[in-house]
Amino acid sequence: MGGENKWMGLVYVAPYVIGLLVFTAIPFAASFYLSFTDYPLLSDPIWVGLENYTRLLFTDRTFHKALQVTLTYVFVTVPIKLTFALFIAYVLNYKLKFIGFFRTAYYVPSILGGSVAIAVLWRYMFADVGLVNMVITSLGFEPISFFGDPDYALYTITLLRVWQFGSAMVIFLAALQSIPTHVYEAAAIDGANKRQIFFYITLPLLTPVIFFNLILQMVEAFQEFNGPFIITDGTGAPLRSTYLLPLYIYDKAFRQFDMGYASAIAWVLFAIIMVLTVIAFWSSRHWVYYAGDRRN
């Protein structure tokens, strides 16, 4: 009986293990090897050692530009998205009329936001003759070239990702509802107002969830591809002000057929994400509060 259960368990686990090996582990190892090669896809890879890495780190200006744009995109998008998600979750935590409808309505953009249709819609909304400019001109202001001006293009795409705050909001909402009510009652008896309760009780108790959302959203932002690719036709226009590293990886791999160099860029991107994640975990000891902690 025990042997049958063992084999049955292995059968159930097998699809996941096979998928992990075929679609994750093997491509992961293959890309690491290819990053040290010159691989034009149509012929066998040729070992070139660290040539790809030295080229992209020291001589490739396009990589430097894409890295700058990507870091700006991440460091602007993630804080704004988390702040907005927490604010909406805090409001939706109150027992208001039709609260279920509003929670669903605010969550829907996170489901639709990564789709091709929404990216196309965003492109036309912020076009020179799009809905947003129609509203601006109706108010008596000059239209804005959102995707034609480098000063606006990246932030317009950033706004698309911020709009997809629903998933982070749901996690914040669940955390808010898990805070014991007696904590708030004790604070109210002590004379704390709503601002003090939020900053000295609610926010510290939410820090583990804030940290979780921070890591999750940062990793996702570094891998952003669909929106910028569809909106700019993969060019990163104007003047590559929206040219994120995933777009550069795609161009090198599937347009210029330089898979070795694309793999090297991907591994540098992976290293950046890992370093920032390690820094976030190191810093968490100073600002993340877990139940049961004893801090002076």
C-alpha positions as CSV (number, residue, x, y, z in Angstrom):
1,M,0.0,0.0,0.0
2,G,2.8,2.4,0.9
3,G,4.6,1.6,-2.3
4,E,1.5,2.3,-4.4
5,N,1.1,5.7,-2.6
6,K,4.7,6.5,-3.3
7,W,4.4,5.8,-7.1
8,M,1.0,7.6,-7.2
9,G,2.6,10.6,-5.6
10,L,5.5,10.6,-8.1
11,V,2.9,10.4,-11.0
12,Y,1.1,13.5,-9.6
13,V,4.4,15.4,-9.2
14,A,5.9,14.4,-12.5
15,P,4.1,17.1,-14.7
16,Y,5.5,19.8,-12.5
17,V,9.0,18.4,-12.4
18,I,9.1,17.8,-16.1
19,G,7.8,21.4,-16.7
20,L,10.3,22.8,-14.3
21,L,13.2,21.0,-16.1
22,V,12.1,21.6,-19.6
23,F,10.9,25.2,-19.4
24,T,13.0,26.6,-16.5
25,A,16.1,24.6,-15.5
26,I,17.4,23.6,-18.9
27,P,16.8,27.0,-20.6
28,F,18.3,28.6,-17.5
29,A,21.5,26.6,-17.8
30,A,21.6,26.9,-21.6
31,S,21.3,30.7,-21.5
32,F,24.2,30.8,-19.1
33,Y,26.4,28.8,-21.4
34,L,25.3,30.8,-24.5
35,S,26.2,34.1,-22.8
36,F,29.8,33.1,-23.3
37,T,29.4,32.3,-27.0
38,D,28.8,33.9,-30.3
39,Y,25.6,32.3,-31.4
40,P,23.8,33.6,-34.5
41,L,21.1,31.0,-34.3
42,L,21.7,29.7,-37.8
43,S,25.0,28.1,-37.0
44,D,26.7,26.5,-34.0
45,P,27.7,28.6,-31.0
46,I,31.4,29.6,-30.8
47,W,33.0,30.1,-27.4
48,V,34.2,33.7,-26.9
49,G,34.6,33.7,-23.1
50,L,33.9,37.1,-21.4
51,E,33.8,39.0,-24.7
52,N,30.0,39.6,-24.6
53,Y,30.1,40.9,-21.0
54,T,33.1,43.2,-21.5
55,R,31.4,44.6,-24.6
56,L,28.1,45.3,-23.0
57,L,29.6,46.7,-19.8
58,F,32.2,48.9,-21.3
59,T,31.5,49.7,-25.0
60,D,27.8,49.2,-25.7
61,R,26.1,52.6,-25.3
62,T,22.7,51.1,-26.2
63,F,23.0,48.8,-23.2
64,H,23.9,51.7,-21.0
65,K,20.9,53.7,-22.2
66,A,18.5,50.8,-21.8
67,L,19.9,50.2,-18.3
68,Q,19.3,53.8,-17.4
69,V,15.8,53.8,-18.7
70,T,15.0,50.5,-17.0
71,L,16.3,51.7,-13.6
72,T,14.3,54.9,-13.9
73,Y,11.2,52.9,-14.8
74,V,11.5,50.6,-11.9
75,F,12.4,53.2,-9.2
76,V,9.5,55.4,-10.4
77,T,6.9,52.8,-11.0
78,V,7.3,50.6,-7.9
79,P,7.0,53.2,-5.1
80,I,4.0,55.0,-6.8
81,K,2.2,51.7,-7.5
82,L,2.7,50.4,-3.9
83,T,1.6,53.7,-2.4
84,F,-1.5,53.9,-4.5
85,A,-2.4,50.3,-3.9
86,L,-2.1,50.7,-0.1
87,F,-4.2,53.9,-0.2
88,I,-7.0,52.2,-2.2
89,A,-6.8,49.1,0.0
90,Y,-7.1,51.3,3.1
91,V,-10.2,53.0,1.8
92,L,-11.8,49.7,0.7
93,N,-11.2,48.2,4.1
94,Y,-14.0,50.3,5.4
95,K,-17.5,48.8,5.4
96,L,-19.0,51.0,2.7
97,K,-22.1,50.5,0.6
98,F,-21.4,48.4,-2.6
99,I,-17.9,47.7,-1.2
100,G,-17.8,44.3,-3.0
101,F,-18.4,46.0,-6.4
102,F,-15.6,48.6,-5.8
103,R,-13.1,45.9,-4.7
104,T,-13.8,44.0,-7.9
105,A,-13.7,47.1,-10.1
106,Y,-10.3,48.2,-8.7
107,Y,-8.9,44.7,-9.1
108,V,-9.9,44.2,-12.8
109,P,-7.1,46.5,-14.2
110,S,-4.5,44.1,-12.8
111,I,-6.1,41.3,-14.8
112,L,-6.5,43.3,-18.0
113,G,-3.4,45.5,-17.8
114,G,-0.9,43.1,-19.2
115,S,-3.0,42.2,-22.2
116,V,-2.3,43.3,-25.8
117,A,-5.7,44.9,-26.1
118,I,-5.1,47.2,-23.1
119,A,-1.7,48.2,-24.4
120,V,-3.2,49.1,-27.8
121,L,-6.0,51.0,-26.0
122,W,-3.4,52.9,-24.0
123,R,-1.5,53.8,-27.1
124,Y,-4.6,55.3,-28.7
125,M,-5.8,57.0,-25.5
126,F,-2.5,59.0,-25.3
127,A,-2.0,59.5,-29.0
128,D,-1.7,63.1,-30.4
129,V,-5.4,63.0,-31.3
130,G,-6.4,60.6,-28.5
131,L,-8.9,60.8,-25.8
132,V,-6.6,62.4,-23.2
133,N,-5.5,65.1,-25.6
134,M,-9.1,65.8,-26.5
135,V,-9.9,66.4,-22.8
136,I,-6.8,68.6,-22.5
137,T,-7.7,70.8,-25.5
138,S,-11.3,71.0,-24.4
139,L,-10.0,72.6,-21.2
140,G,-8.1,75.2,-23.2
141,F,-4.6,73.8,-23.0
142,E,-2.1,72.8,-25.7
143,P,-2.1,69.1,-26.6
144,I,0.8,67.0,-25.3
145,S,2.8,64.6,-27.4
146,F,2.9,61.8,-24.9
147,F,4.7,59.3,-27.1
148,G,6.6,61.8,-29.2
149,D,8.3,63.7,-26.4
150,P,11.1,62.0,-24.4
151,D,10.1,63.9,-21.3
152,Y,6.6,62.3,-21.3
153,A,7.0,58.9,-23.1
154,L,8.5,56.9,-20.3
155,Y,6.2,58.3,-17.6
156,T,3.1,57.5,-19.8
157,I,4.2,53.9,-20.0
158,T,4.9,54.0,-16.3
159,L,1.3,55.1,-15.7
160,L,0.1,52.0,-17.5
161,R,1.9,49.8,-14.9
162,V,0.8,51.9,-12.0
163,W,-2.8,51.5,-13.2
164,Q,-2.3,47.7,-12.7
165,F,-2.3,48.0,-9.0
166,G,-5.1,45.5,-8.3
167,S,-2.9,42.5,-7.3
168,A,-0.9,44.5,-4.8
169,M,-4.1,46.1,-3.5
170,V,-5.7,42.7,-2.8
171,I,-2.7,41.6,-0.8
172,F,-2.7,44.8,1.2
173,L,-6.5,44.5,1.8
174,A,-6.1,41.0,3.1
175,A,-3.3,42.1,5.4
176,L,-5.4,45.0,6.7
177,Q,-8.3,42.7,7.5
178,S,-6.0,40.4,9.4
179,I,-5.0,43.1,11.9
180,P,-6.8,42.4,15.2
181,T,-9.5,44.9,16.1
182,H,-8.5,45.0,19.7
183,V,-5.3,46.7,18.7
184,Y,-7.2,49.6,17.3
185,E,-9.6,49.7,20.2
186,A,-6.7,49.9,22.7
187,A,-5.1,52.8,20.7
188,A,-8.5,54.6,20.6
189,I,-8.8,54.3,24.4
190,D,-5.4,55.8,24.8
191,G,-6.5,58.8,22.8
192,A,-4.7,58.1,19.4
193,N,-6.3,59.8,16.4
194,K,-6.6,58.2,12.9
195,R,-3.3,59.6,11.6
196,Q,-1.4,58.2,14.7
197,I,-3.2,54.9,14.4
198,F,-2.2,54.5,10.7
199,F,1.5,55.5,11.1
200,Y,2.2,53.9,14.5
201,I,0.0,50.8,14.4
202,T,-1.3,50.0,10.9
203,L,1.8,50.7,8.9
204,P,4.3,48.9,11.2
205,L,2.0,45.8,11.2
206,L,1.9,46.0,7.4
207,T,5.7,46.1,6.8
208,P,6.0,42.3,6.1
209,V,3.3,42.6,3.4
210,I,4.9,45.9,2.1
211,F,8.2,44.1,1.8
212,F,6.6,41.1,0.0
213,N,4.9,43.4,-2.5
214,L,8.1,45.4,-2.9
215,I,10.1,42.4,-4.0
216,L,7.3,41.1,-6.2
217,Q,6.6,44.4,-8.0
218,M,10.3,45.1,-8.4
219,V,11.0,41.8,-10.1
220,E,8.0,42.2,-12.4
221,A,8.9,45.8,-13.3
222,F,12.4,44.7,-14.4
223,Q,10.8,42.2,-16.7
224,E,8.2,44.5,-18.2
225,F,7.8,43.9,-22.0
226,N,4.3,43.8,-23.4
227,G,3.2,47.4,-22.8
228,P,6.4,49.1,-24.0
229,F,6.8,46.7,-27.0
230,I,3.2,47.2,-28.3
231,I,3.0,50.9,-27.6
232,T,6.3,51.8,-29.3
233,D,6.4,48.9,-31.8
234,G,9.4,47.6,-30.0
235,T,11.6,50.6,-30.9
236,G,11.7,52.3,-27.5
237,A,10.8,55.6,-29.2
238,P,11.2,58.5,-29.0
239,L,15.0,58.5,-28.9
240,R,14.9,55.2,-27.0
241,S,13.5,57.0,-24.0
242,T,11.3,53.9,-23.4
243,Y,13.8,51.3,-24.4
244,L,13.8,48.8,-21.5
245,L,16.3,46.0,-21.2
246,P,13.8,43.3,-22.1
247,L,13.2,45.1,-25.4
248,Y,16.9,45.2,-26.0
249,I,17.2,41.4,-25.2
250,Y,14.4,40.7,-27.7
251,D,16.0,42.8,-30.4
252,K,19.3,41.1,-30.0
253,A,17.9,37.6,-29.9
254,F,15.1,37.6,-32.5
255,R,15.8,40.6,-34.7
256,Q,19.6,40.6,-34.9
257,F,19.9,36.9,-34.3
258,D,22.7,37.4,-31.7
259,M,21.5,35.0,-29.1
260,G,24.8,34.8,-27.2
261,Y,24.9,38.5,-26.6
262,A,21.2,38.6,-25.7
263,S,21.8,35.8,-23.1
264,A,24.6,37.9,-21.6
265,I,22.3,40.9,-21.3
266,A,19.7,38.7,-19.7
267,W,22.2,37.4,-17.1
268,V,23.3,41.0,-16.3
269,L,19.6,41.8,-15.8
270,F,19.3,38.8,-13.6
271,A,22.4,39.8,-11.5
272,I,20.9,43.4,-11.1
273,I,17.6,41.9,-9.8
274,M,19.5,39.6,-7.4
275,V,21.7,42.4,-6.0
276,L,18.7,44.7,-5.4
277,T,16.8,41.8,-3.8
278,V,19.7,41.0,-1.5
279,I,19.9,44.7,-0.6
280,A,16.2,44.7,0.1
281,F,16.4,41.7,2.4
282,W,19.4,43.2,4.2
283,S,17.6,46.4,4.8
284,S,14.4,44.7,5.9
285,R,15.9,44.0,9.3
286,H,15.8,47.7,10.0
287,W,12.2,48.5,9.0
288,V,10.2,45.2,8.7
289,Y,8.4,44.2,11.9
290,Y,7.3,40.6,12.4
291,A,5.0,39.5,15.1
292,G,7.0,38.2,18.0
293,D,10.0,40.5,17.3
294,R,11.6,41.9,20.4
295,R,13.2,45.2,19.4
296,N,14.5,47.9,21.7
